[in-house]
Amino acid sequence: MQRAVVIGAGVVGASAAYRLAATGAAVTLVDQNTPGTGTTGNSFAWLNANHKPPAAYHALNVAGIDAHARLAADLGAAPWLHRTGNLTCAVGAAAAEALTAHVSALQAAGYAANLIDHQRAQDLEPHVQWPACPEVAFAHFPQEGWADGPLLVRTLVAAARALGAQVLPGDGVTAIRRGGDRVSGVALASGTAMAADVVVIAAGRWSDQVAALAGLRLPLAPTCGLLAVTTPLRHGPRSVVYAPGVHFRPEGDGRVVLQDGSTDAMVTPSTPRDPALPACRELWRRASAYLPDLAAADIVEARIGIRALPADGYPIVGFAPGCTGLYLAVTHSGMTLGPLLGELIAAEALGQARDPRLATFRPERCVGHR
Ligand SMILES: Cc1cc2nc3c(=O)[nH]c(=O)nc-3n(C[C@H](O)[C@H](O)[C@H](O)COP(=O)(O)OP(=O)(O)OC[C@H]3O[C@@H](n4cnc5c(N)ncnc54)[C@H](O)[C@@H]3O)c2cc1C
């Protein structure tokens, strides 16, 4: 039986641990913290392949959405998965034209994307107040949705445990051991040492530091994102909504999560997680134009997530160059891709053929030795 250690219990590592355990490996999943509290716990978590060029990355994300459905079928229930669709609204002649062209390109690629009229948008989202001006366009992406990241990780960790995996929260990997050019195990902060045939680095935005323990240079370019969470609304959105200046989605129990790229730029990793932040007020103000019920609600939580973003923006997935048995898995869009990567990591790490869908995302393109 192959011994696998997975470093990091976010959506990527937990998916890998579950699939490795299901394939019959002796799995240990290690996290320096509580599983699901890294970037996975601070994500907008939109499941999509909507703006994901080039074609290979788009196709990987399409497969990622499909893998959520496969995971749901395998586990028999999917409390984390909200297949709500996405509704995007563009205002102004140029933006409306761009959205129309975008939908045409996605349709040509076989992606579920439709232009809809104002009435249909209102039917889909009866509690959203859409702009009524003439130069407005709406697109509906019915196969998209969102995932509850922490719940997905808890579900995967429980499923991996049920298959015999050992899960060690609150204990960080401090050394990666090698015997010649092969990985031989890891050492933990607690002093525990563990032998392994395969070690998977799925440590998200910390993956560069963990890879350095094996003498590797893994280039990341992390960025920050701010999420503002509201008190429960009587009538909130049903789906993921992209509107000019803000996007939002349900968060469960009537709460709504708000985000936008421009307010992301107003925070840093050290910004206090304070719901009174000016950026949170700004998100609330913008979203209030679309959600009248926000007037009676407030922001109760500010979350700041740090994207596990490889320097060139694309996933780094595969065996590390020059270290047999050491597998790297770090990506943005991990909420969409996590369950798929879990399948691919398990198959490749345990010796099956390399999956051609990962051909352009291999570590060799950017990972070097220190
Ligand atoms: C604001 C924001 C919005 C986003 N929106 C989307 C979106 O809409 N759709 C989408 O698909 N993706 C989105 N993402 C990206 C997505 O959330 C991430 O790609 C994904 O959560 C990364 O998961 P992960 O498992 O790689 O990392 P993480 O969830 O960060 O997990 C890594 C784990 O490794 C552990 N770790 C680190 N170092 C060690 C060590 N030495 N030893 C042991 N454990 C260690 C950490 O404690 C952590 O739990 C967003 C991200 C952000 C920040």
The ligand as a Gaussian input file, in Angstrom:
#p B3LYP/6-31G(d) Opt

LIG

0 1
 C      -11.366000      36.894000      -2.289000
 C      -11.250000      35.600000      -3.046000
 C      -12.237000      35.244000      -3.948000
 C      -12.140000      34.049000      -4.643000
 N      -13.144000      33.723000      -5.493000
 C      -13.115000      32.531000      -6.126000
 C      -14.203000      32.168000      -6.941000
 O      -15.149000      32.928000      -7.096000
 N      -14.157000      30.940000      -7.536000
 C      -13.088000      30.085000      -7.379000
 O      -13.097000      28.992000      -7.950000
 N      -12.053000      30.415000      -6.591000
 C      -12.033000      31.620000      -5.965000
 N      -10.989000      31.979000      -5.179000
 C       -9.834000      31.099000      -5.103000
 C      -10.044000      29.913000      -4.191000
 O      -10.703000      30.310000      -3.004000
 C       -8.686000      29.284000      -3.884000
 O       -8.052000      28.957000      -5.115000
 C       -8.812000      28.033000      -3.042000
 O       -9.560000      28.242000      -1.878000
 C       -7.410000      27.540000      -2.670000
 O       -7.542000      26.359000      -1.934000
 P       -6.258000      25.622000      -1.399000
 O       -6.715000      24.331000      -0.822000
 O       -5.235000      25.576000      -2.472000
 O       -5.654000      26.614000      -0.304000
 P       -6.113000      26.916000       1.208000
 O       -7.578000      26.853000       1.349000
 O       -5.431000      28.166000       1.617000
 O       -5.514000      25.688000       2.011000
 C       -4.123000      25.568000       2.227000
 C       -3.925000      24.974000       3.598000
 O       -2.531000      24.710000       3.769000
 C       -2.234000      24.833000       5.139000
 N       -0.785000      24.965000       5.306000
 C        0.006000      25.977000       4.900000
 N        1.287000      25.739000       5.229000
 C        1.311000      24.543000       5.857000
 C        2.336000      23.754000       6.463000
 N        3.631000      24.134000       6.481000
 N        1.999000      22.573000       7.029000
 C        0.708000      22.161000       7.049000
 N       -0.294000      22.878000       6.498000
 C        0.000000      24.043000       5.917000
 C       -3.023000      26.074000       5.541000
 O       -3.248000      26.111000       6.943000
 C       -4.309000      25.914000       4.730000
 O       -5.365000      25.325000       5.485000
 C      -11.039000      33.180000      -4.449000
 C      -10.046000      33.525000      -3.531000
 C      -10.151000      34.724000      -2.832000
 C       -9.104000      35.085000      -1.838000

